[in-house]
Amino acid sequence: MNARFSHRRRFNYLCVFCAVLLLVSIPLTIALGTINIHPEQVLKVILAHLSTEASNSIDIAIGIDKIIWELRVPRVLIACITGAGLAMAGLTLQAVTRNSLADPHLLGISAGAVLGAVIVTMHVGDILGPITLPLAAFCGSLLATALIALVSQTAKLSSATHLLMTGVALSFVLISAANLALFLGDHRASHQVIFWMLGGLGLARWSTLLLPFLVCTFGYLFLHFHTKYINALLLGDETATSLGVNVKRLRIQLFVVSALITAVLVANSGAIGFVGLMIPHIARYFVGGDNRRLLPFCALLGALFLPWVDVIARSLLAPEELPIGIITGFIGGLFFIVLLIRSSR
């Protein structure tokens, strides 16, 4: 009993610490970039837009105001949302496949979303308005998920390792299809597609924040109310069934929720890989393997991690901006190699 209370108290302290660190990091990451701005000015601009009285009493240069409020604040917020969402999706997929190396990027879900985004951008256009791109990305993610399930059932691949390898192979196929769609389209518009291929947060605006926020909030709430079933799923299908879990339905639901989160984030930020692989492993080191604790802690770590990676992307080759997917791919690739070495031992 005392040990359980001690673990719970440690978990609460860690969550409070990460939440405070996140609140401190937001104005700092807004301030840093190609043009460094003092954090005090950042706070003044934010207060000026949140409070009518503050906006009347604080004298702020128009240029600084536009850089902070219209460009950097939405960018940092979408980085927090994307980091949290990808971490939750990665945690869920690792539980569904019972493989600690699973990730939306490696399982082909991100590649399916990219394929949908490329087809819409290059060949279809916004026929349904602003929801066209997220809807196409979601359809691509569902296609990837369905193909993984189909190949696994047809070839009778029951092990988690085979499922992961199926996802990796499918990812190459879908990226090749996306490249073909890119090649057959208008080459003058191809530079727009590079955004989804490499990942980036440069298109973040206030108008693009609502949908990712709502989807990630829905995803978190759904997963939160299913954490005990996810814990049962980790014990094996037979054990989970004996505990009253409808394993097939739960697995489909978790795959769909992960695909939905990934698709919406890819539609807004491109294919940012390996965040869903790294963050759950780091979280397990601190809070253990119980998904009731892992889920909120992963969301906090993801929201804390990606804005600082974006600062590196903005500052490393300033004034040029490096796609954030290149940095997460480099870090994640090294992390993946370390995990493979550790698992082999």
Buried (B, 14 or more C-beta within 10 A) or exposed (E): EEEEEEBEEBBEEBBEEBBEEBEEBBBBBBBBBEEEBEBEBBBBBBBBBEEEEBBEEBEBEEEBBEBBBEBBBBBBBBBBBBBBBBBBBBBBBBBBBBBBBBBBBBBBBBBBBBBBBBBBBBEEEEEEEEEBBBBBBBBBBBBBBEBBBEBBEEEEBEEBEBBBBBBBEBBEBBBEBBBEBBEEBEEEEBEBBEBBBBBBBBBBEEEBBEBBBEBBEEBBEBBBEBBEBBBBBBEEBEEBBEBEBEBEEBBBBBBBBBBBBBBBBBBBBBBBBBBBBBBBBBBBEBBBEBBEBBBBBBBBBBBBBBBBBBBBBBBEEEEEBBBBBBBBBEBBEEBBEEBEEEEEE
